[in-house]
């Protein structure tokens, strides 16, 4: 096989890169996971811990991944291997890129199914179907919509059809390349996304219970904070920002030399955190207005919100349509980014075109997605493995590689010299690895306990808390 060289494609403009990078970060992690995770972990207390995790762990990792990507100019897998060789280290360090890339692929396998549920709800919203729904009816509607209720087999085939269309859209965008595909889609979708977000927030704040929402979001309830809160906060930071999955290494390979990585990273992290907080104001004022539980878990999005919109009559029908369109835009910009990780690597193979790589990845995703549609047990397991094990493992490996394998001199050309470099290097070497390793081990044990209804022994039960189903 011929030697693999640096990427020749680059972002067309700084604005295009920022929109694509923000689009990759702003996704279902902000709308689907963040609101209910905050609700389950003490509201404002969780948000403070989450922001600390973003600044002390997420931002240094993001800077590391962009730096590694631009320095190598290759996909995540090839890029890490080339940097290791340049430092006269073993090519086996390529495992850093492999873990991240496989994690991106596995996340995308269940991410696309949830995105298809959004499409289904978006199709329901304009019909006024949510009007007059109570919680029981909304729960039944959710099960019926995803093929777990009435007419299950026919519904599953319908969901599979929507999955085919969603993946086809992903293939067409990613297959067109960086400028013509990823960047163009982001520069159209992200401004529209922010406009819709402001519309939904404005409606929720003026029509809902803003005071209760603000109290819930900003008042720290430390009595609700436990060790699991820190586990959830770090997991949310990884999932939302998109570090540890090879994505930002891949995006970094398309950066030109004029882009300031620390400044751009801070802007992207800030935008992602801002959207997560704003998403709370798009959801919680409505939730409190109709007396729903803000800590109702994943069902907050697909069960509680339709009930809330249904109690508002015609205005609720319109806002439900905008709300689910908003979430779908966020999901799509993230899904094309996750697909790019694998496509970028395949494109480097001799004789593989970008569109051919996108088509191949899309077909494999469709096959796996079909299995999820007909058996959600697989989806739950992959979600458990990616969030509980692979995401923090990927972040840990990146921190070790960037902090201890790649020399300071090599990354000074990407991050510059001075206090920014000194602070970043201290965090990436001495803080991020032990913190993430600690969370990886105990967070995985906590998820095993909750997912599989086992009770951990001794001090682990004291640290993590007992399993609620067995206590």
C-alpha positions in Angstrom: 0.0 0.0 0.0 1.2 3.5 -0.9 2.3 5.8 1.9 -0.5 7.8 3.5 0.0 11.5 3.3 -1.5 14.6 4.9 -5.0 15.7 4.1 -5.2 18.1 1.2 -8.8 19.2 2.0 -9.2 22.0 4.5 -12.0 24.1 6.0 -13.0 26.9 3.7 -13.2 29.5 6.4 -12.9 30.0 10.1 -16.7 30.5 10.4 -17.3 27.3 8.5 -15.0 25.4 10.9 -16.6 26.9 14.0 -20.1 26.1 12.7 -19.0 22.5 11.9 -17.2 22.0 15.2 -20.1 23.5 17.2 -22.5 21.4 15.2 -20.5 18.3 16.1 -20.6 19.2 19.8 -24.2 20.5 20.0 -26.4 17.5 19.6 -28.6 15.1 21.5 -26.2 15.4 24.4 -27.5 18.9 25.0 -31.2 18.3 24.4 -31.8 14.7 25.2 -29.3 13.9 27.9 -28.4 17.2 29.6 -31.9 18.2 30.9 -32.8 14.9 32.4 -29.3 14.3 33.8 -29.4 17.7 35.5 -32.9 16.9 36.8 -31.8 13.6 38.3 -28.7 15.0 39.9 -29.7 18.2 41.8 -30.2 20.8 39.2 -27.8 23.7 39.8 -25.3 21.6 41.8 -24.9 19.3 38.8 -24.5 22.2 36.5 -21.7 23.7 38.5 -19.9 20.3 38.7 -20.5 19.8 34.9 -19.0 23.2 34.1 -15.9 22.4 36.2 -15.5 19.1 34.3 -15.8 20.9 31.0 -13.1 23.5 31.9 -10.7 21.1 33.7 -11.1 18.0 31.6 -13.2 18.6 28.4 -11.3 21.8 27.2 -7.8 20.4 27.7 -8.8 17.2 25.8 -10.4 19.2 23.0 -7.2 21.2 22.6 -5.1 18.1 22.6 -7.2 16.4 19.9 -7.2 19.5 17.6 -3.5 19.8 18.1 -2.8 16.2 17.3 -5.0 16.3 14.3 -3.5 19.4 12.8 0.1 18.3 13.6 -0.4 14.9 11.8 -2.8 16.1 9.1 -4.4 12.6 9.0 -7.4 10.7 10.3 -7.5 9.8 14.0 -6.0 6.3 13.6 -3.2 7.2 11.1 -2.5 10.5 12.8 -1.8 9.0 16.2 0.4 6.3 14.7 2.4 8.9 12.7 2.9 11.1 15.8 4.1 8.1 17.8 6.6 7.2 15.0 7.8 10.9 14.9 8.5 10.6 18.7 10.3 7.2 18.1 7.6 5.4 20.0 5.8 2.2 19.2 3.2 2.3 16.5 1.0 0.3 18.9 0.0 3.7 20.3 -2.4 3.7 17.3 -4.8 2.0 19.8 -5.6 5.6 20.9 -7.1 6.3 17.5 -8.7 2.9 17.2 -10.5 3.1 20.5 -11.8 6.6 19.7 -12.9 5.7 16.2 -14.7 2.6 17.2 -16.4 4.5 20.0 -17.6 7.1 17.5 -19.0 4.3 15.3 -20.8 2.6 18.2 -22.3 5.9 19.4 -23.5 6.6 15.9 -25.2 3.2 15.8 -27.7 4.1 18.5 -27.6 7.9 17.9 -29.1 7.4 14.5 -32.0 5.3 15.9 -32.9 8.0 18.4 -32.6 10.6 15.6 -35.2 8.6 13.7 -37.5 8.7 16.7 -37.2 12.5 16.5 -38.3 12.3 12.9 -41.3 10.3 13.8 -42.3 12.8 16.5 -41.6 15.6 14.2 -44.1 14.1 11.7 -46.7 13.7 14.5 -46.3 17.2 16.0 -48.1 19.3 13.2 -51.1 17.0 13.2 -52.1 18.0 16.7 -51.7 14.5 18.0 -50.3 15.6 21.3 -53.3 17.7 22.2 -55.1 16.4 25.3 -52.6 13.7 26.0 -52.0 12.7 29.6 -48.8 10.9 30.8 -50.3 7.4 30.2 -51.4 8.2 26.7 -48.1 9.9 25.9 -46.2 6.8 27.2 -48.3 4.6 25.1 -47.7 6.8 22.1 -44.0 6.6 22.6 -44.0 2.8 22.7 -46.3 2.7 19.6 -44.1 5.1 17.8 -40.9 3.1 18.3 -42.5 -0.2 17.5 -42.9 -1.5 21.1 -46.7 -1.2 21.3 -49.6 -1.8 19.0 -49.0 -2.9 15.4 -45.4 -3.4 16.4 -44.1 -5.1 13.3 -45.6 -2.6 10.8 -44.3 0.3 12.9 -40.8 -1.2 13.0 -40.8 -1.4 9.2 -41.8 2.2 9.1 -39.0 3.2 11.5 -36.6 1.2 9.3 -37.7 3.2 6.3 -37.1 6.5 8.1 -33.7 5.1 9.2 -32.8 4.5 5.5 -33.7 8.1 4.6 -31.7 9.5 7.6 -28.6 7.5 6.7 -28.9 8.4 3.0 -28.9 12.1 4.0 -25.7 11.4 6.1 -24.0 9.6 3.2 -24.8 12.4 0.7 -23.4 15.1 3.0 -20.3 13.3 4.2 -19.6 11.9 0.7 -19.4 15.5 -0.7 -16.3 16.2 1.4 -15.2 18.9 3.9 -16.1 22.1 2.1 -19.0 20.9 -0.1 -20.5 18.6 2.5 -19.7 19.0 6.2 -19.0 22.7 6.2 -21.8 23.7 3.8 -24.3 21.7 5.8 -23.1 23.2 9.1 -23.2 26.8 7.8 -26.8 26.3 6.8 -28.1 24.2 9.6 -26.4 25.8 12.6 -27.7 29.4 12.1 -31.2 28.0 11.6 -30.7 25.9 14.7 -29.8 28.9 16.8 -32.8 30.9 15.5 -35.2 28.0 16.3 -33.5 27.6 19.7 -34.2 31.3 20.6 -37.8 31.0 19.4 -38.4 27.9 21.6 -36.7 29.5 24.6 -38.6 32.7 24.1 -41.9 30.8 24.1 -41.0 28.7 27.1 -39.9 31.6 29.2 -42.9 33.8 28.4 -45.5 31.0 28.5 -44.0 28.7 31.1 -43.0 28.9 34.7 -39.7 30.8 34.3 -39.2 31.3 38.1 -39.4 27.7 39.0 -37.1 26.7 36.1 -34.5 29.3 37.0 -34.6 28.1 40.6 -34.2 24.5 39.5 -31.3 25.3 37.2 -29.3 27.8 39.2 -30.0 26.9 42.8 -27.4 24.2 43.9 -29.1 21.4 45.8 -26.0 19.9 47.4 -28.0 17.4 49.4 -28.8 15.6 46.2 -25.1 15.4 45.2 -23.4 12.1 45.5 -20.4 10.4 43.9 -22.6 9.4 41.0 -23.2 13.1 40.3 -19.5 13.5 39.4 -19.7 10.4 37.3 -22.7 11.8 35.4 -21.1 15.2 35.0 -17.9 13.9 33.4 -19.8 11.4 31.2 -22.1 14.3 30.1 -19.1 16.5 29.3 -17.5 13.7 27.2 -20.7 12.9 25.4 -21.7 16.6 24.7 -18.3 18.0 23.6 -17.3 15.0 21.6 -13.9 14.2 23.0 -12.5 10.7 23.2 -14.1 9.5 20.0 -11.4 10.5 17.4 -13.8 13.2 16.0 -11.8 16.3 17.0 -8.5 14.7 15.8 -10.2 14.2 12.5 -11.5 17.7 12.3 -8.1 19.0 13.4 -6.5 17.5 10.4 -8.5 19.9 8.2 -7.4 23.0 10.1 -5.2 25.6 8.4 -2.2 27.2 10.2 -4.0 30.5 10.8 -6.6 28.9 13.2 -5.8 29.6 16.9 -6.6 26.3 18.5 -6.8 27.4 22.2 -9.2 30.3 21.3 -11.3 28.2 18.9 -11.5 25.3 21.5 -12.7 27.8 24.2 -15.3 29.2 21.8 -16.6 25.8 20.9 -16.7 24.6 24.5 -18.4 27.8 25.5 -21.0 27.5 22.8 -21.7 23.9 23.7 -22.2 24.7 27.4 -24.3 27.7 26.5 -26.6 25.6 24.4 -26.9 23.0 27.1 -28.0 25.6 29.6 -30.3 27.3 27.2 -31.9 23.9 26.4 -32.8 23.8 30.1 -34.8 27.0 29.6 -36.4 25.6 26.5 -37.7 22.6 28.5 -38.0 23.2 32.2 -40.3 26.3 32.2 -42.9 24.2 30.2 -42.3 21.1 32.4 -42.9 23.1 35.6 -45.9 24.9 34.2 -47.8 21.7 33.7 -46.6 20.1 36.9 -44.3 17.4 35.4 -41.3 15.8 37.1 -38.0 17.4 35.9 -36.2 14.3 37.0 -38.2 11.8 35.0 -35.2 10.5 33.1 -35.0 9.8 29.3 -38.8 9.9 29.1 -38.7 13.7 29.8 -38.0 14.2 26.1 -40.3 11.8 24.4 -43.1 11.4 27.0 -43.2 14.5 29.2 -42.7 17.2 26.5 -45.5 16.0 24.3 -47.8 16.1 27.3 -46.6 19.7 28.0 -47.1 20.8 24.5 -50.5 19.1 24.3 -51.9 21.2 27.1 -51.2 24.4 25.2 -53.6 23.9 22.3 -52.7 25.3 18.9 -49.6 27.2 20.2 -48.3 24.0 21.7 -48.7 22.2 18.4 -46.6 24.8 16.6 -44.0 24.8 19.3 -43.8 21.0 19.4 -43.1 21.1 15.7 -40.3 23.6 16.1 -38.9 21.8 19.2 -38.5 18.4 17.5 -37.2 20.1 14.3 -34.6 21.8 16.5 -33.6 18.6 18.1 -33.4 16.9 14.7 -31.1 19.6 13.4 -28.8 19.1 16.4 -28.8 15.3 15.9 -28.0 15.5 12.2 -25.1 17.9 12.5 -23.6 15.5 15.1 -24.3 12.3 13.1 -22.5 13.6 10.0 -19.5 14.4 12.2 -19.4 11.0 13.8 -19.6 9.3 10.4 -16.7 11.5 9.2 -14.4 9.7 11.6 -14.7 6.4 9.8 -15.0 7.8 6.3 -11.8 9.9 6.8 -9.8 6.8 7.7 -11.3 4.7 4.8 -10.6 7.6 2.4 -6.9 7.2 3.2 -7.0 3.6 1.9 -5.6 3.1 -1.6 -8.3 3.1 -4.2 -11.2 4.1 -1.9 -13.1 7.2 -2.9 -14.8 9.5 -0.3 -18.3 8.8 -1.5 -17.5 5.0 -1.6 -16.3 5.1 1.9 -19.4 7.0 3.1 -21.6 4.6 1.3 -19.8 1.6 2.9 -20.0 3.0 6.4 -23.7 3.9 5.8 -24.5 0.4 4.7 -22.9 -1.1 7.8 -24.7 1.4 10.0 -28.0 0.5 8.3 -27.5 -3.2 9.0 -26.8 -2.5 12.7 -29.6 0.0 13.0 -32.0 -2.6 11.6 -31.0 -4.9 14.5 -31.6 -2.1 17.0 -35.0 -1.3 15.5 -36.2 -4.9 15.9 -34.5 -5.4 19.3 -33.8 -2.4 21.6 -31.9 -4.6 24.0 -28.9 -4.2 21.7 -29.3 -0.4 21.8 -29.3 -0.3 25.6 -26.2 -2.4 25.8 -24.2 -0.3 23.3 -25.3 2.9 25.1 -24.1 1.3 28.4 -20.7 0.3 26.9 -20.0 3.6 25.2 -20.9 5.9 28.0 -19.7 3.7 30.8 -16.5 2.4 29.3 -15.4 3.4 25.9 -15.8 7.2 26.1 -13.8 7.7 29.3 -11.3 5.1 28.1 -10.8 7.1 24.9 -10.3 10.3 26.8 -7.9 8.7 29.2 -5.8 7.3 26.3 -5.7 10.7 24.5 -4.6 12.4 27.8 -1.8 10.0 28.3 -0.6 10.1 24.7 -0.8 13.9 24.4 0.7 14.5 27.9 3.4 11.8 28.1 4.2 10.4 24.7 4.0 13.5 22.5 6.7 16.0 23.4 6.0 19.6 24.5 8.1 20.8 21.6 6.0 19.0 19.0 2.7 20.6 20.2 4.1 24.1 20.9 3.7 24.8 17.2 0.0 24.1 17.6 -0.8 25.6 21.0 1.9 28.3 21.2 4.1 29.1 24.2 3.4 30.8 27.5 0.8 30.4 30.2 -1.8 28.7 28.0 0.7 26.0 27.0 1.9 25.7 30.6 -1.6 25.4 32.1 -2.7 22.9 29.4 0.3 20.7 29.8 -0.1 20.6 33.6 -3.7 19.6 33.3 -3.3 17.1 30.5 -0.4 15.4 32.4 -1.2 15.6 36.1 -4.9 16.2 36.5 -6.9 14.7 33.6 -5.4 11.2 33.5 -5.9 10.3 37.2 -9.3 12.0 37.4 -10.6 10.3 34.3 -9.1 6.9 35.4 -10.8 7.2 38.7 -14.1 8.0 37.1 -13.6 5.3 34.5 -13.2 2.5 37.1 -15.8 3.6 39.6 -18.2 4.9 37.0 -18.2 1.6 35.2 -18.8 -0.3 38.4 -21.7 2.1 39.2 -23.3 1.5 35.8 -22.9 -2.3 36.1 -24.7 -2.1 39.4 -27.6 0.0 38.0 -27.8 -1.7 34.6 -27.7 -5.3 35.7 -29.3 -5.0 39.2 -26.3 -6.2 41.2 -25.2 -5.0 44.6 -21.6 -4.0 45.0 -19.8 -5.1 48.2 -18.3 -3.2 51.1 -16.9 0.2 50.6 -18.1 0.4 47.0 -21.7 0.5 48.2 -20.8 3.3 50.6 -19.0 5.2 47.9 -21.5 4.7 45.0 -24.6 4.2 47.0 -26.8 1.1 47.0 -28.7 -0.2 44.0 -32.1 1.3 44.3 -33.8 -1.8 43.1 -32.1 -4.0 45.7 -32.0 -1.6 48.7 
